[in-house]
Protein backbone atom coordinates (compact mmCIF):
# COMPACT_ATOMS: atom_id res chain seq x y z
CA UNK A 1 0.00 0.00 0.00
CA UNK A 2 1.37 3.41 -0.94
CA UNK A 3 1.89 6.20 1.54
CA UNK A 4 -0.90 8.18 -0.15
CA UNK A 5 -3.29 5.25 0.30
CA UNK A 6 -2.30 5.11 3.98
CA UNK A 7 -3.04 8.83 4.31
CA UNK A 8 -6.41 8.28 2.63
CA UNK A 9 -7.30 5.49 5.03
CA UNK A 10 -6.47 7.81 7.93
CA UNK A 11 -8.60 10.59 6.41
CA UNK A 12 -5.55 12.84 6.06
CA UNK A 13 -6.02 13.00 2.28
CA UNK A 14 -8.95 12.11 0.07
CA UNK A 15 -9.94 12.03 -3.56
CA UNK A 16 -11.18 15.44 -4.60
CA UNK A 17 -14.87 15.33 -5.45
CA UNK A 18 -15.42 16.57 -9.02
CA UNK A 19 -18.09 19.06 -7.90
CA UNK A 20 -15.59 20.64 -5.49
CA UNK A 21 -12.54 20.62 -7.79
CA UNK A 22 -13.07 24.04 -9.42
CA UNK A 23 -13.56 25.80 -6.07
CA UNK A 24 -10.70 23.94 -4.37
CA UNK A 25 -8.17 24.53 -7.15
CA UNK A 26 -9.41 28.09 -7.65
CA UNK A 27 -8.80 28.80 -3.97
CA UNK A 28 -5.18 27.62 -4.12
CA UNK A 29 -4.58 29.28 -7.50
CA UNK A 30 -5.49 32.57 -5.77
CA UNK A 31 -3.82 32.01 -2.40
CA UNK A 32 -0.43 30.96 -3.75
CA UNK A 33 -0.30 34.19 -5.77
CA UNK A 34 -1.44 36.26 -2.77
CA UNK A 35 1.20 34.67 -0.55
CA UNK A 36 3.91 35.13 -3.16
CA UNK A 37 2.98 38.83 -3.47
CA UNK A 38 2.92 39.15 0.33
CA UNK A 39 6.43 37.68 0.50
CA UNK A 40 7.68 40.35 -1.88
CA UNK A 41 5.77 43.12 -0.14
CA UNK A 42 7.17 42.14 3.27
CA UNK A 43 10.80 41.59 2.30
CA UNK A 44 12.03 45.00 3.45
CA UNK A 45 9.65 46.00 6.22
CA UNK A 46 8.75 42.61 7.75
CA UNK A 47 11.30 40.00 6.61
CA UNK A 48 10.06 37.39 9.09
CA UNK A 49 6.63 37.54 7.43
CA UNK A 50 8.32 37.40 4.03
CA UNK A 51 9.63 33.93 4.92
CA UNK A 52 6.26 32.82 6.28
CA UNK A 53 4.35 34.05 3.23
CA UNK A 54 6.97 32.62 0.85
CA UNK A 55 6.61 29.19 2.40
CA UNK A 56 2.81 29.37 2.24
CA UNK A 57 3.05 30.24 -1.47
CA UNK A 58 5.11 27.05 -1.93
CA UNK A 59 2.68 25.04 0.19
CA UNK A 60 -0.42 26.32 -1.62
CA UNK A 61 0.93 25.78 -5.13
CA UNK A 62 1.88 22.24 -4.13
CA UNK A 63 -1.67 21.58 -2.94
CA UNK A 64 -2.92 23.05 -6.23
CA UNK A 65 -0.62 20.70 -8.17
CA UNK A 66 -1.74 17.66 -6.17
CA UNK A 67 -5.42 18.54 -6.69
CA UNK A 68 -5.15 19.54 -10.32
CA UNK A 69 -2.99 16.67 -11.57
CA UNK A 70 -3.87 13.88 -9.14
CA UNK A 71 -7.28 14.76 -7.72
CA UNK A 72 -5.85 14.76 -4.18
CA UNK A 73 -7.30 16.86 -1.38
CA UNK A 74 -5.28 17.43 1.78
CA UNK A 75 -7.61 17.34 4.81
CA UNK A 76 -5.46 17.13 7.96
CA UNK A 77 -1.82 17.46 9.00
CA UNK A 78 -1.56 19.58 5.90
CA UNK A 79 2.13 20.44 5.95
CA UNK A 80 3.39 16.90 6.49
CA UNK A 81 0.75 15.33 4.26
CA UNK A 82 1.55 17.74 1.43
CA UNK A 83 5.25 16.88 1.59
CA UNK A 84 4.53 13.13 1.69
CA UNK A 85 2.06 13.35 -1.20
CA UNK A 86 4.48 15.40 -3.33
CA UNK A 87 7.27 12.92 -2.65
CA UNK A 88 5.02 10.04 -3.72
CA UNK A 89 3.66 11.58 -6.93
CA UNK A 90 7.14 12.62 -8.03
CA UNK A 91 8.01 8.94 -8.17
CA UNK A 92 5.53 8.54 -11.03
CA UNK A 93 7.07 8.42 -14.47
CA UNK A 94 4.71 10.88 -16.18
CA UNK A 95 5.42 13.56 -13.56
CA UNK A 96 9.16 13.05 -13.83
CA UNK A 97 9.03 13.13 -17.65
CA UNK A 98 7.07 16.39 -17.59
CA UNK A 99 9.44 17.86 -15.00
CA UNK A 100 12.53 16.83 -16.95
CA UNK A 101 11.16 18.39 -20.14
CA UNK A 102 10.49 21.61 -18.28
CA UNK A 103 13.98 21.66 -16.84
CA UNK A 104 15.50 21.12 -20.28
CA UNK A 105 13.56 24.16 -21.50
CA UNK A 106 14.32 26.23 -18.41
CA UNK A 107 17.59 28.08 -18.50
CA UNK A 108 18.46 27.24 -14.89
CA UNK A 109 21.80 26.30 -13.45
CA UNK A 110 20.60 23.27 -11.56
CA UNK A 111 20.42 19.92 -13.34
CA UNK A 112 18.66 17.97 -10.62
CA UNK A 113 15.79 19.40 -8.69
CA UNK A 114 14.40 17.86 -5.59
CA UNK A 115 11.11 19.68 -5.13
CA UNK A 116 10.43 17.86 -1.88
CA UNK A 117 13.67 19.19 -0.38
CA UNK A 118 12.72 22.73 -1.45
CA UNK A 119 9.31 22.36 0.20
CA UNK A 120 10.81 20.83 3.35
CA UNK A 121 13.39 23.63 3.54
CA UNK A 122 10.60 26.16 3.07
CA UNK A 123 8.64 24.63 5.91
CA UNK A 124 11.69 24.57 8.17
CA UNK A 125 12.50 28.23 7.51
CA UNK A 126 8.87 29.24 7.98
CA UNK A 127 8.75 27.45 11.35
CA UNK A 128 11.94 29.19 12.48
CA UNK A 129 10.52 32.56 11.44
CA UNK A 130 7.05 31.98 12.84
CA UNK A 131 7.73 30.27 16.16
CA UNK A 132 10.06 30.94 19.05
CA UNK A 133 13.62 29.77 18.63
CA UNK A 134 16.68 31.03 20.37
CA UNK A 135 17.90 32.68 17.15
CA UNK A 136 18.66 36.40 17.19
CA UNK A 137 15.72 38.49 16.04
CA UNK A 138 17.53 41.53 14.72
CA UNK A 139 16.31 43.12 11.51
CA UNK A 140 19.54 42.65 9.52
CA UNK A 141 19.66 38.92 10.17
CA UNK A 142 16.00 38.43 9.19
CA UNK A 143 16.34 40.60 6.11
CA UNK A 144 19.39 38.66 4.91
CA UNK A 145 17.68 35.31 5.57
CA UNK A 146 14.46 36.45 3.89
CA UNK A 147 16.31 37.71 0.79
CA UNK A 148 18.20 34.43 0.48
CA UNK A 149 15.08 32.37 1.13
CA UNK A 150 13.04 34.10 -1.57
CA UNK A 151 15.82 34.06 -4.19
CA UNK A 152 17.19 30.56 -3.57
CA UNK A 153 14.21 28.56 -2.30
CA UNK A 154 10.87 30.19 -3.11
CA UNK A 155 11.54 31.52 -6.62
CA UNK A 156 13.09 28.33 -8.10
CA UNK A 157 10.38 26.18 -6.52
CA UNK A 158 7.59 28.44 -7.76
CA UNK A 159 8.99 28.58 -11.29
CA UNK A 160 8.96 24.80 -11.53
CA UNK A 161 5.57 24.36 -9.90
CA UNK A 162 3.94 27.08 -12.02
CA UNK A 163 5.14 25.18 -15.08
CA UNK A 164 3.51 22.03 -13.74
CA UNK A 165 0.14 23.67 -12.99
CA UNK A 166 -0.11 25.82 -16.11
Secondary structure, DSSP 8 states (H G I E B T S, - for coil): --HHHHHHHTTSEEE--HHHHHHHHHHHHHHHHHHHHHHHHHTTT-HHHHHHHHHHHHHHHHHHHHHHHH-EEE-SSHHHHHHHHHHHHTTSHHHHHHHHHHHHHS--S-S---HHHHHHHHHHHHHHHHS--SS---HHHHHHHHHHHIIIIIHHHHHHHHHH--
